[in-house]
Amino acid sequence: MTSAGRASTGVALLAGLGLLAGCGGSAASDGGGQATAPSVTVQAGGDAITVDPTQYCLDGDGQRYQTSAPILEVTPDTTIRLTVSDAVAAAGWSVQVFDEQLQQQLGDVAVPAGDAEFSGITTSDVVPPTFYLVVVEDSDPEACSGLSGAWPVGFIRTDGTAATTSPTPSG
């Protein structure tokens, strides 16, 4: 894929972010007085990166954030490691798989209760070469009208050359 192709794919990935709607509640809704929403760590072959949420239920108040999801260039057959905070692990979470437009959900992977790390997905498990994984905190229907935490991250699977886990500029 050319640099121009990656850039246009990245723009298409970002365009879908506005359509992400939560279907989960929140670890911060337990009255713990959390000052900020937790982040998620993603690693796919290189350095781990931090992903901020696009939405979160913070102390019983639903929050939506103006943040761009990182987009990672990855090689085939690379394990994707997702790590959440202890609070999110205690609340429960899953990994939703979306297309490159973040419009069509392709799958949903349950993470065992209480686990803070999941590495059961590789970059070749998803059929389209460009896709999103969205970490979604389990919902509490009593808090924030069921709004959950959501942490999207985009992936562009390359032909096996020049991959990086550094976020691609979204501008």
Buried (B, 14 or more C-beta within 10 A) or exposed (E): BEEEEBBEBBEBBBEBBEEBEBBBBBBBBBEEEBEEBBBBBBBBBBEEBEBBBBBBBBBBEBBEEEBBBBBBBBBEEBEBBBBBBEBBBBBBBBBBBBBBBBEEEEBEBEBEEEEBEBEBBBBEBBEEBBBBBBBBBBBBEEBBEBBBBBBBBBBBBBEEEEBBBEBBEBE
